């Protein structure tokens, strides 16, 4: 509003309005002695009176529109505040639901895997330069975490701990070529070695290689860890999304991880399990 009142357009309109007002006053004074329809002066003044009425109505409409716009702006601001409050409440609710689900899953797995020792962890940072999805969580050596500890969530294997600080650790995912996991097809029993490759990682997959040429692995089959060394047996890795031949004419299968690596929040680090080989530590 204050910008409009200072504008050149407003000043011109105000000057015209003042002129018309002056003419209208003259007309009213003259009108007491002489009717506009009966005199030359009345003929001259009549258009100005009409113009004055039009301009006056214009300014009334303009004032009403400005007031209406200001009221609409206030209402919009109030609605935006309400939307922000509702959005914040919804996010808090979703976070609470997610947290409760994680705790239930955590307790279920802990009850079913009595030989496991767990530390729950939260993702705090991602390595944006790593095409294989390395990330950092909020637990470290102060929480008994060591290099090569497996990392899982309720859906399946995420990866393993590759670097440890006092209160944080980095996790290398199953998409990475740095990982090597003995695994098998749960339907057929065919064995292979799971290790990431860039071409598969670009599609969000990892790769199960060294499969026999006579294997029966098929799309949709579940792939799980076979145990020994770094990983316990029976952890779900994911499902077969494609089957092909490598340069040695051996069969490979691309695996879509069961864990949603793009939407991680809470997870579990297995700090101990029966038969664990402690390659990283103390």
C-alpha positions in Angstrom: 0.0 0.0 0.0 2.7 2.5 1.0 4.6 1.9 -2.3 1.4 2.7 -4.3 0.8 6.0 -2.5 4.4 7.1 -3.4 4.1 6.1 -7.0 3.9 8.6 -9.9 0.6 7.0 -11.0 -1.0 7.8 -7.7 0.2 11.4 -7.8 -1.2 12.0 -11.3 -4.5 10.5 -10.3 -4.6 12.7 -7.1 -3.9 15.8 -9.2 -6.8 15.0 -11.6 -9.1 14.3 -8.7 -8.2 17.7 -7.1 -8.9 19.5 -10.4 -12.2 17.7 -10.8 -13.1 18.5 -7.2 -12.4 22.2 -7.9 -14.6 22.2 -11.0 -17.3 20.4 -9.2 -17.3 23.1 -6.4 -17.5 25.8 -9.0 -20.4 24.0 -10.7 -22.3 23.7 -7.5 -21.9 27.5 -6.8 -22.9 28.4 -10.3 -25.8 25.8 -10.2 -27.6 27.9 -7.5 -28.3 30.6 -10.1 -28.2 28.8 -13.4 -29.1 25.2 -14.3 -26.3 23.3 -16.2 -28.8 22.3 -18.9 -29.7 26.0 -19.5 -26.3 27.5 -19.8 -23.0 27.3 -21.7 -21.3 27.0 -18.3 -23.5 24.0 -17.4 -22.6 22.3 -20.7 -19.0 22.7 -20.0 -19.1 21.6 -16.3 -21.5 18.6 -16.7 -18.8 16.3 -18.2 -16.4 17.2 -15.4 -19.1 16.3 -12.8 -19.5 12.9 -14.5 -15.8 12.4 -14.6 -15.5 13.4 -10.9 -18.1 10.8 -10.0 -16.3 8.1 -12.0 -12.9 9.0 -10.4 -14.5 9.1 -7.0 -16.0 5.7 -7.5 -12.7 4.4 -8.8 -10.9 5.4 -5.6 -13.6 3.9 -3.5 -13.3 0.6 -5.4 -9.5 0.8 -5.2 -9.6 1.3 -1.4 -12.0 -1.6 -1.0 -9.7 -3.8 -3.2 -6.6 -2.8 -1.2 -8.3 -3.5 2.1 -9.6 -6.8 0.7 -6.1 -7.8 -0.5 -4.6 -7.0 2.9 -7.2 -9.1 4.6 -6.6 -11.9 2.1 -2.8 -11.7 2.8 -3.4 -11.9 6.6 -5.7 -14.9 6.1 -3.0 -16.6 3.8 -0.3 -16.0 6.5 -2.5 -17.5 9.2 -3.2 -20.5 6.9 0.5 -21.0 6.2 1.2 -21.0 9.9 -1.5 -23.6 10.5 -0.1 -25.7 7.7 3.4 -25.5 9.1 2.2 -26.5 12.6 0.2 -29.4 11.2 3.2 -30.5 9.1 5.5 -30.4 12.1 3.0 -32.4 14.2 2.7 -35.0 11.4 6.5 -35.3 11.1 6.7 -35.8 14.9 4.0 -38.4 14.7 5.7 -40.3 11.8 9.0 -40.2 13.6 7.4 -41.6 16.8 5.7 -44.4 14.8 9.0 -45.2 13.0 10.8 -45.3 16.4 8.2 -47.6 17.9 8.4 -50.0 15.0 12.2 -50.1 15.2 12.1 -50.8 18.9 9.6 -53.7 18.3 11.7 -55.1 15.5 14.8 -54.7 17.6 13.3 -56.6 20.5 11.9 -59.3 18.2 15.3 -60.0 16.6 17.0 -59.9 20.0 14.6 -62.5 21.3 15.0 -64.7 18.3 18.8 -64.4 18.1 19.8 -65.1 21.7 23.5 -65.4 20.7 23.6 -61.9 19.2 24.7 -58.8 21.0 23.4 -55.6 19.6 23.9 -51.9 19.6 21.2 -49.8 18.1 22.4 -46.9 16.0 21.1 -44.0 13.9 22.3 -42.7 10.6 23.9 -39.2 11.0 25.6 -38.5 7.7 26.1 -39.9 4.2 29.1 -39.8 2.0 27.7 -38.0 -1.1 30.9 -38.8 -3.1 30.6 -42.6 -2.7 28.5 -44.3 -5.3 28.2 -47.3 -3.0 26.3 -45.5 -0.3 28.8 -45.4 2.6 27.3 -43.6 5.6 28.1 -42.7 9.3 26.1 -43.7 12.4 26.2 -42.4 16.0 27.9 -45.4 17.7 31.6 -46.3 18.0 34.2 -47.9 20.1 32.8 -46.5 23.3 29.7 -48.7 22.6 31.8 -51.9 21.9 31.6 -51.4 18.1 34.5 -52.8 16.1 35.5 -52.9 12.4 33.7 -55.6 10.4 30.8 -55.8 12.8 27.7 -56.6 10.6 25.0 -53.9 10.3 21.4 -54.9 9.8 17.8 -53.6 10.1 14.6 -55.5 10.4 14.5 -56.0 6.6 17.9 -57.5 6.2 21.7 -57.0 5.8 22.9 -53.4 5.3 26.7 -53.9 5.3 29.5 -53.8 7.9 31.4 -51.4 10.0 34.5 -50.2 8.0 35.9 -47.5 10.3 35.4 -46.8 14.0 35.8 -43.6 16.1 35.0 -43.2 19.8 31.4 -42.2 19.3 30.8 -42.9 15.6 31.5 -45.4 12.9 31.3 -45.6 9.1 29.3 -48.4 7.4 30.1 -49.9 4.0 27.0 -51.2 2.3 26.4 -54.4 0.4 26.6 -52.4 -2.8 30.3 -51.9 -2.3 33.0 -54.0 -4.0 34.9 -53.8 -0.7 32.4 -56.3 0.8 32.7 -60.0 0.3 29.9 -62.2 1.6 29.4 -65.9 1.3 25.8 -66.4 0.3 23.3 -68.8 -1.2 20.0 -69.0 -2.9 17.5 -70.1 -0.3 15.3 -71.9 -2.8 18.0 -73.8 -4.7 20.9 -73.9 -2.3 23.3 -72.6 -5.0 26.3 -70.9 -3.4 28.2 -67.8 -4.5 30.1 -64.8 -3.3 28.3 -61.5 -2.9 30.4 -58.4 -3.8 29.3 -55.1 -5.2 30.1 -53.7 -8.7 29.6 -50.2 -10.0 27.2 -51.1 -12.9 24.9 -52.9 -10.5 25.2 -50.2 -7.7 24.0 -47.6 -10.2 20.7 -49.4 -10.2 20.7 -49.9 -6.4 21.7 -53.5 -6.7 24.7 -55.7 -5.6 26.0 -58.8 -7.3 26.2 -62.5 -6.4 29.0 -64.0 -8.5 30.9 -67.3 -8.8 27.7 -69.2 -9.4 28.0 -72.6 -11.1 27.0 -72.7 -14.8 24.6 -75.4 -13.7 22.9 -73.3 -11.1 19.1 -72.8 -11.0 19.1 -69.3 -9.6 16.0 -67.4 -10.9 14.6 -63.9 -10.6 12.7 -63.4 -7.4 14.7 -65.9 -5.4 15.8 -64.9 -1.9 19.6 -64.7 -1.2 20.9 -65.1 2.4 24.2 -65.2 4.1 25.8 -68.7 4.5 27.7 -67.8 7.7 31.3 -68.1 8.9 33.7 -65.2 9.4 32.3 -61.7 9.4 28.6 -62.5 8.9 26.3 -64.9 10.8 24.3 -67.3 8.7 20.7 -66.7 7.6 20.7 -62.9 7.2 18.5 -61.9 4.3 20.5 -60.0 1.7 17.8 -59.4 -0.9 16.1 -60.9 -4.0 17.4 -61.7 -7.4 16.5 -59.0 -10.0 18.6 -60.3 -13.0 20.7 -63.3 -14.0 23.6 -63.2 -16.5 27.0 -64.6 -17.6 30.3 -63.0 -16.7 33.5 -63.0 -18.9 34.4 -66.4 -17.5 31.1 -67.8 -18.6 30.1 -68.2 -14.9 26.6 -67.2 -13.8 26.0 -64.1 -11.8 22.9 -62.7 -10.2 22.1 -59.0 -9.5 20.5 -58.7 -6.1 18.2 -55.9 -4.9 18.9 -55.4 -1.2 16.0 -56.2 1.2 17.1 -53.2 3.3 16.0 -49.8 1.8 19.5 -48.3 1.6 18.1 -45.0 0.3 15.8 -44.5 3.3 17.8 -45.7 6.3 17.3 -44.2 9.7 17.6 -46.7 12.5 19.6 -49.9 12.4 21.4 -52.5 14.6 25.1 -53.3 14.8 25.8 -56.9 15.7 28.8 -56.6 18.1 28.9 -60.4 18.8 27.5 -63.6 17.5 28.4 -67.3 17.9 31.2 -68.2 15.5 32.2 -64.6 14.8 35.7 -64.1 13.5 37.0 -60.8 15.0 39.0 -59.5 12.0 38.9 -55.9 13.1 39.9 -55.9 16.6 40.8 -56.3 19.9 
